[in-house]
Amino acid sequence: MERRLTRVGAAAARAELARAWLAGEAEAPERAGSIDLREHQREGIARLRAVIAEFGGAMLADAVGLGKTYVAAALIRESRDPLLVCPAALRDMWRGALAAVGTSARIYSYSELSRGRVPEPPTDLLVLDEAHHARTPSARRYASLARLAAGARVLAISATPIHNSRDDLSAVLALFLGARAWTMSDAELARCVVRREHLDVPGARLPALAPLEWLAIPDDGELLRAIVELPSPVPPAGGGDGGALIALGLVRQWASSRAALEGALRRRLARAAGLGAALEAGFHPTAADLRAWTAADDSVQLAFPSLVAAAHADPAPLLAALRAHEHGLRGLLARSRASTAADAARAERLRALRRAHAGARIVAFSQYADTVHGLFRLLARDEGVAALTARGARVAGGKLTRREALARFAPRAMGVRAPAAAESIQLLLTTDLVSEGLDLRDASVVVHLDLPWTPARMEQRVGRSCRLDAPHACTAAYAFAPPAAAETLLAIERRLRTKLAAAGRLAGIAGAILPGFGLAEPPAAGATALREHVRRVIASWRTPDPAAPIQSGVVAFVQAPRRALLALLELAGRPVLAAAIDEGELSTEFATIAEASSLVDGSEDAAIDDAVLERALIRVREFARRQHAGAAVEGAALFRAASRRAALRRLATITRRAPLHARATLAPLAAAARRVITAPFGVGAEHVLGEIAAAPLADEAWLRALAQFGAIHAASGAPSHGVPRLLALIVAVAR
């Protein structure tokens, strides 16, 4: 590390540190097509460009309602051949947004990828909207996305990237980070994420969020006990369909509504009828066979059992167990139909909310279409009520298209003229079909008709109302409390608490959405939130007219309440920010950096003490040494991918068996191949590398194939090398 340093004042050192750390963020335009971009959106564009240039991809995880769509659309506008993957329900929204910024893209849905309809890969940019739909590596769609991402930069978009655990985020980032996404620390992953909360956007006109209020409904312990005591079902051939899981599912539907429970019971009876018909014919169908039979209510259309199912030697015991299960299902259905108080109470609570929020638009979400339809039947005679599910929309007068229903409910958000009073929709009962992506800023009241498994889904629901330029000052949020016995059985609160903590540690949460499900102590600020805090502080150090960069590193001493070091180094070609408090080691953890940056922010100059400076430089050099060693460990983490290990083994074999006369030719090719194999890239490219590793090619042809692969896949995010260099050092000495 070079020792030449320029001694400057505190303000100059802060300005130089800010300039060097934020140097990769080129200024974004103020306008994209017909859209005026807000300051935080332009900043987001600049930051995402820099992250994508460094890592080959980035995640935009701004809180719901901050205008992520136009940030992404502006980046799509800059690309040559973009491909956008999104939930099918958001296609029209995206087409409108892209048209508004003056561009277009190929658009596919996650469901199309799951069905095996995979487009040609993009040449330069793959955009994943609501990217948490790509959080399951074992899913078919994930394999398709990995192939699409293999030769492109990736922009993932999700306000709620973590639904269950940190692995959700790692899986999405692995599309461009590859195997190292699973071993990187929270602070390292946070460098790939741009997330701003509402409070991070000064001047943004966003509604406040009122504390969640719970709505109590009658309990029915007798029906709950009957669900728990339901005789176990007969599993299909091959196993699965465990009785405990079925009971849990039925209790969740019971906690949502009697309509949801009865719909589930009818489907299970239809399934039992199909299974019974096959067993009576002497055959035991698989789960796939059962799914192939169409069922509606109590009827089932069977394929010829002898053509689709495996023969069973003695079906009598299975039939006896099946009849007991059917009997239990019919008893449950009869009890549920006789117990109408809970759903009637739900409808009355919604009527009371309409009276309490007279004139307001209310959107009520459920996981289950049966709950939506059941409540609509109870409320259909009331004015201004609609139900919207995947099958379309209904009002008292008949069917509507999804677009017509949304236009009547949220004309401002949809950009259409307000409907006549007789056609206006004031209460929209809907499934989570519209809980992602859509702008429903006209709604000022959000109701959770039931509790989903993840707080992320609740944040998505509330985010339909809390949006930029919403006409209301505050969004009210309500939730139907699960019946107490159901909450005890399912431990819903404990599950949500655990997932809330996991999301908070890394990606941040909207804490006011789930006040009743908070932890005993609020979780510490997540890595992304801490990084945003650090960035805000350091960005404030920039000067309007910066001086020419100082060619050597700069050092300054400041007075502060505690001793601290804040250092910016160039390591492996990129700026690395580190800090230490008192005599602790320098660290890249954002909690430490946030404390140190706050200590030196606005502090006055102090005289430079040469002995203290020398000790500080020793600590900086030791930090650089540890980082170099850590880079080796990170490089080793790349080899979680079997493809890299296989390619290195083949490379070693080639170099070992090469004849003397060929080594001069093969040596540079082998060196280039090693650089390619050890370069960072995503899981899709790692899969391609595995195919190359096993390709039946001659040695020289194989090495040249690797070089071609590297030219396509390993350009983005590849580390560079060089001597560590200290760019800026600020030493805080105690007053």
N, C-alpha and C positions, 0 to 999 in steps of 0.2 A: 504494500500500500504506500502510495507516495505521501511524503511528509510535508510538502510545501503547502502552507496555509496562509490566507490573507486575513489579518485581524480587522474586523469591522464592528460597527455598532450593532446593537440588538435589532433595530428596525431593519437595517440592511441585511443582517443574517436571516431574519424571518422572511423577508421578501425573496431572498435568493433560494432559501429552502422551498418556499411555495412555488417559485418559478420552476425549479428543477423537478419537484415532485409531480407537478401538474402539467409538465411540458408536453405530454402526449395528447392532451385534450385540445384538438384544433377547434376553433370557434364554429358553431353551427349557424345556419341561416335563420333569420327571423321569420321566414315564411316558407311553407311547403305547399305549392299549388295555391288553393284558395284558403288555406288554413294559416292563421296567425299563431305561431308557436309561442307559448309562454316561456318565461325565463327558465323555469325548472325543466321544461321539455327540451329546450336547446341545450342546457347543461347535460341532460340525460343522453342526448344524441352524441355529444362530444365524448362523454365518458364511455359510452358503449363502444364507440369506434376504437378508443384506446384499449379497452379490455379485449375486444375481438382481435385487434392487431397482436396483442401479447399472447393470448391463449387459444386463438382460433375459434372462440365463441364467447358468449356472455349470457347472463340472465338478467332481465329487467323485471324486478319484483316490487315496484312501487305499490304502495297501498292502494286498495280499490278506490276508483273515482278520480285518480290524478291524471288521467289522459294518456295511459300507456299506448293505446292504439295508434295515436298520431305520431308518437315517438318512433314506434316500429315502422309505421307507414313511411315516415321520412327516410329511414334507413333502407327500406325496400326500394324506395325511389332512386337511391344511389346505386343499386345493384343491377347487374346485367340480366340475369336469369333467375329470379327469386322463385322459391316454392314455399307456400304457406300451408301449414297443417293446423286445423282448428276444429272445435266441436261443430257438428253439422248445423246446429241451431244458429251459429254465428256467421255463416257464409254471407248472408245479405248485409249484415253490419260491416263486414270486412270489404265487400265490394264497394259499398258506399264510401267508406273511409279512404280506400285506395283511389277511387275516382276523385275524391275531394283534394287529394294531394297531387293529382295528375299522374298516376301510374297504375299499374295492374300487376297481377301475379297469378300463377297457377295456384288454385286452391283445392285442397283435398281435406277430407275429414278423417278423424281418428278411426271412426267406424269403418270407413272404406279400407284403411290399412289393416284393420283387424280381420276384414273379410278377404284379404289377399289382393286387393286392388291397389297396386303400388305404382306410382308414377315414375317416369324417368328422373334420375337424380338432378338436382339443380347444379348449375355450373359454379355458382359463387355464394349463394345465401339460402339457408334453410331456416324458416321462421316457425316456431312452435308456439301457438297461442294456447293459453290455459295448459301450460307445459306439464302440470302435475298429472295429466292424463298419460304421460310417458314415464311414470315413476316405477313401473314394474318390469324389470329386465326379463322375466320369464314370459311376458306376454308377446303374442304374435306381432302386435303393432310396434313393440320396442325393437324387435329384430329388423323390421322394415325401416324404422327411423334410423337405426344404426347404419344401414346400407345407404340411406339417403344422405346422411351426415358425413359419410366417408371422404368425400371430395369437396366439401363445402364448409364455409363458415356457418356457425349456428347462432341464432338469437332465440333464446327461450323466454317466454313471457308468462308470469304467474304472480298474482298478488299473494297466493297461498301455496308456495312450493312444497311446504312440509305438511302432510296430512296425518302421518302416523309417527314417523321417526326421521332422524337425520339422513337415513338411507334414501328417502324419497328425493332429497336434493342431490345427493351424490349420484344417483342413477341418472338424473337428467343431465347433470354436468359431465358425466362420463361420456356422453355422446360426443363431446369435443375434447375432454381431458383424458379419456381412456382410463386405464386401471388405476392411475394415481388418484383419481377422484375419491376412491374408497379409503385412502390412507392419509390424505391431506388433513391438516388441522382445521378447526372452525375459522381461524383467522385467514388461513390460506384460501379456503373456499370462498370466504367473504370477498376476496379480491376479484372474484369472477362475477359478483352480484352487485347490481345497482339497485338499491332500495331506499326510497324516501317515504317517510310517514307524512301525514297531513301537517303536523307541526313543523316539518322541515321545509315547507313551502310557504314562506311569508307572503301575505297578500292574496293567496288563493282563496277564492270564495267557496268555502265548503261548509256544509251544515255541521253543527255540533251533534254529538250522539248522546242522547239521554240514557241514563242507566236502565238496564234491562229490568222489566217488570214481569213477575210471574203471574199466570192466570191459573187458578186452581179449578179442578174438575172432580166430579164424584169418583170414588174408587169402587171397585167391585172385586173384593178379595175372593169370593166364591168362584168367580169365573177364572181368576188367576190360578187358584188351586187346581181347577179342572184342566187347565193348560199344562201345568207342571206334571199332573198325574196321567197325562195322555199315554196310552200304551205305545210302545216303540214301534216304528214303522218297519216294514220289510225292505231291506236295502235291495237295489237292483244288482244284477250279476256284476261282480267286480268290486262290490262294497260301496261305501260312501253313504250319504244321506242319514247321518247319525241322529238318533232320537233327541239327544241333548241340544244339538244345533237347531233342530226343527222347533223344539220348545222355545229356545231363545228367540228365534225368528218370529214365532207366533206371539210371544210376549211383547216384542217391539211393535208389532202391528197392532196389538191390543192397546198399547200405550199411545199409539197414534190416533186410532179411532176404531169404533166397532165396525165401520164399513171396511177398513183395511183388514181387520181380523177375518171378517166373513168372506172377503175376496180370497184371502189366503187359504181359508178352510175349503172353499169350493174348488180351488185349483188342486189342493191336495186330494180331495175326494175324486176328482177327475183322474188324477195320476194313479190313485189306488185302483180305480175301475180298470184302467188300462193294464196295470200290473196283474190284477186279478184275472182278467180275461186271458192273458198269456199263460198264467199259472194253471188255469183250468184246462187249457189246451196242452199242458205238459211242458211248457217252455218258460225259461227265466230270462226276461229281457235285461239289457244293459241300460245304463242311464241315457246313453245316446239314443237307444231305441225308444225309450219313453219320451224323450224330447221330440222325436220325429213324428209322434202322434199328436194331432191337433186336438186340443181340449177347450171346451167352453162351458163354464158352470158345471153341471152334473153330467154332461155328455162327453163322449170321447170317440174319435174316429180312429179305428185301429188299422194298421197294415196287417197283412196276413201273418199271424204270429209264427207259423212254421217257417216262413221265409226270412224273418228278421231276427229271431231269437234262438238262443242255445237251448237244447233239450235238457230237462231236469229229471233226475231219476225218481224222486219222490216229492212232489210239490205239496202234499197234504199238510205237513207242519208249517210251511210258509203260508199256505192259504189260511190256516187257522189264525196265525199271527196277524195276517193282513185283515181278516174280518174283525178282529178285536180292535185294530187301529181304526178301521172304517167306522166301527160303532162309536168309538171315542170321538172321532171327528164330527159325526152327525150329532152326537150329544152336545158337543161344544157349539156347533152351529145353532142348534135350537136354543141353548142358553143365551148365546149372543143376541139372537133375534128378539129374545124376550127382555133384553136389558138395553133399553134405548136412552136411559137418562144421561149417560156420558156424552153422546154425540149431540143430544138436544142442548146440553149445557154448553158445549163448544160453540154451537150456533148462537146461543144467547150471549155468550161472551163477545163474539164478533159483532153482534148487533149493538152491544153496550159500547164497544170501542168506536163504532161508527157514530154513535150519539156523542161520545166524549170528544171525538175529533170531527165534528160536523164540517162537511165540505172538503175534508182531506181525502186524498187517495191512499188506499191501504192495499198493500200486497202481502199475501199470506202464503207461506211456503210449506210444503210437505214432501217427504221422501216418497210417498205412495200416491199413485193416481186414484186408488180407491178412496182414500181420505178426501181428496179434492172433490171427486164426484159425489161422495156421501154428503159432505157439507153443502155442496151446491144444491142437492135435492132439498135440503132443509131450508136453504136461503133463496131459492130461485124466485119466489114470489116477491122478495124485497127488490126495490129499484136499484139498478146500477151494479148488479152482481154478475160476475163471469167466472167460468172455470176454464183453465188452459192446461192441457197435458200434451204428451207427444202425439196424441190422436187428433189434436185440433182444439178449437175453443167453442164454448157454448154460452149463450145468454138465454134469458127466459123465452125470447122469441125464436130461438133455433140456433143453428150452427153458424160460426164465423171462421174465417181463416185466422191463422195465428197473427199475421200482420194486421188484419183488421182489428182484432182484439187489442193488440198493443197500441195501435193508433188511437183507439177510443179511450184507452186507459192512460197513456203517456204521450199525448200529442206534441208537447213541447220537446220531449226527447226524440221523438220520431220525425220532428220537423214538418208536421202537418197542421192543418187548421183544426182548432178545437171542435169536437162534435157537438151536435145539438144536445140539449139537456136530456132529452128522452133517450139518446143513444150513448150518453157518457157512461163509462164504467168507473165506479168509485171503489169497489172491492174486487180485487183480482185474486182468486184462489188458484194456485198453480203449483206444479211440481218443481223440483230443482232444475228442470229444463231451462228456466230463465234465470237461474241464480248465478250464472257465469257470463261475464262479458257484456251483457246488455245494459244499456243506459235506461233506467226507469226513474230519472230524477224528479218526475212529477209526483212520485209517491213520497209522502213524508212519514208514513207509519209502516213498519215491517213487523210481521207476526210469524213466529216459528210455530207452526201447528204441531210439530214434533221435533225431537232432538236428534240430529244426525250423529254418526260415530265420531266425527272430527269437528273441532272448533273452526277449522279452516272453512268448512262449508257454511257455518253460521256467519263468518266474516264475509264470505262471498254474497250471502243473501242480503246482509245489511248494506253491502257496497253498491247494490243497485240504486239505493236512495241517496247515500252520502257521496255526491259527485260534484265535480266542478260546475259552478254556475247553477246549482239547484235553486229553485225559487223559494225554498223554505229555509229558515234559519236553524232548525233543529230536526233531527230524525228521532222519532219515538220507536222503541223496540219492545216487543212483548213476546213471551213464550208460554205455551201451555206446559205446565209442569207435568212430568210423567207421574202416573199414580205412584204413591209412595212405595207400595210393595214391589212394583215393577222396577222402580229405581234401585231398590235394595237388591233385587235379584240380578239385575244386569250390571250393577255398579257403574251406571252411566257417568255419574259425576266423577268417579275415580278415573275412568278411562279418559274422559275429556281433560281432566287435570294433567294426567301424564302426557297426553299429546300436546296440550297447551304449553307445558314446560319445554318439551322437545322443540317445538316451533320457536318459542321465545329465545332459546339459547343461541340460535343461529340466525333465523330469518326474520324474527320480529313478529309481534302479534298486535292486534287491536284490542288492548286490554279491556276497554269499556264494553265490548260486545258480550263478554261472559263474566260479569262481575260476580255472579253467584257461583261460578266455577273456578274462582281464583285459587291460587295456592295459599297456604297458611302465611307464607311470605312471598311477595311478588318475585318472579324470576329476575336474575340479573340481566342487564341490558344485553341483547344478543350481539354477536360479532358484527353483523351488518349495521346495527344501530350505532355501535361504538365507532365503526369506521366512518359512518356519516357524520358523527360528532367531530371526529378528528378532521375530516375533510372541511367541514364548515369553519372550524377554527383556523386551519392553515390557509384556506382560500381567502379568508379575511386579511391575511398578511400580504396578499398581492398588491402591488402599487399600480395606479392607473396607467402610468407611463414608465414601464420598467426600464432600468438601465441595461446596458449591454451585459451579457453574462460574464461573471468573473471567471477567468480561465482556471484559476486554482481553487481549492476548497476554501470555505470561509469559516471563521470561528468567532464566537462572541460569548461574553459572560454577562449574565443578568442576575438581578436580585430577585429572590422569591422566598416564600414561606418555608420551602423545603428544598433540599438539594436534589438535582435531577440532571439527566443528560437527554438531549434530543438530537439524534444523528441521522443524516441522510447519506447513504453510501450508494455507489454504483457497483453492483455485484452481478456477474454474468450478463452484463449489458443492460441491466434494468435498475431503476432506483428502488432502494429498499429503505424503509423508514424503521427506526428502532429507538427505544427509549429505556431509561433506567431511573428508578427512584432511590434516593440515598445511595447506598453502596451495592445495590442489587445488580445482577448481570443485565446487559442490554437484551431486550426482548422485542420481538415483532408482534406480541399480543396487543390488541387494540385497547384493552383496558389500561395497560401501562402507558401506552402512547397517548391515550386520551388524558390521563392524569398529568403527564409531563408537558404536553402541549398546552394544557390549561395553566400550568405553573409559569410557563415562559411567555404566555400570551399577554402582551401589553406591559411586560416587566421592564424596569429601567436598567440601563447599563450598569455593569459592575467592572471593576478593574480586573484585567486578566492576570491570573496568578500562574506563572510558568510551571511550578511544581504540580499544581492541580491540573493544569492542561496536560502535562506529560502523563499523569495517572489516567486521565480521561482517554488519551490516545491509546494507552496500553489496553484499556477495556474495549475500545473500538476495534483494535486489531484482533483481540481475542474473540470478539463477536464475529468478525469477518472469517476467522479460522473455523469457528463453529458452523457458520453458514455454509462454508465450503464442504465441511464434513456432512452437514445435513443434506446438501445437494446430492452427495453420493448415495445417501440413504433414500432420498426421493427417487433417484435414478433406479435404485434397486426395486423400489415399489412398482416401477413400470413392468417388472417381470412377473407380476401376478398374472399377466396375460401369457398363456401357454404358447401363443403364436410367436412371441418374442424369444422365448427360450428355444423353441424349435428352430427359428431362423438363426440364432447364434450358434446352436449346435451344428447346423449344416455349414455355416460360414467357417467354423473351426475345422470341420472335416475337409473343406475345400482347400483352405490354406495349408493344412497339414500334408495333403496328398499331392499338392501341385508340383509338377516336375520343375527342375531348376531352370530350364530354358523358358518356362512360362511365368515364372514368378514376377519378373519385371513388369509384365502386362497385367497380371492379376492383382499385384500389391495395391495400386491406387484404387482399383475397383473394390477390393476387399475393404480398404479403409473407408471408402464412401459408403459401402454396404453397412458397416458397423455404425456409422453415424446415423444412417436411416433407421436401423433397427432400434437404436437407443434414443431416437427422437420422440417427443411427446405427440400423440394424436389420439383421436377418439376410438371408441369401441368398434365402430364400423370399419375403420381403417385397420385396426388390429385383427379383425376377422379376415380382411383381404390379405394382410401379411401372412396369416396362417395358411391361406390357400397358396400363396407364393412359396412359402416354406416347404410345402409338400409337392410343389409342381415338378413333373418329370422333365427337367431341363438340364442341358449340359452346364458345367460349372460357370463358364464365362457368360453364357446366355442368362443363367440364373442371376448372376451379379448385375448384369445390365438390366434385367427385369426389376431388381430391387432399386436400382438407380432411378428407373422410370417411375416406380411406385413412390419413391421419395420426392420426386419433382412434383407429383400430384398431391400427395397427402401430408408430407412432413414440413411444408413451408411455413404454415401458421403455427405460432407458439413455440417454435424451436428455440432453445436457449442459445445465446451467444456466449463467448468466453472472453476474458480479458483480465487485466490486473485490477483487483479491488481498488476503488478510489473513493476517498471521503469528499463529499460534495459540500456538506454543511454540518457544523457542530455548534450547538447552543448549550452552554453549561450554566445551570442555575445554581447559585450559591446562596446559602441561607442568610437572611438579613441579620 
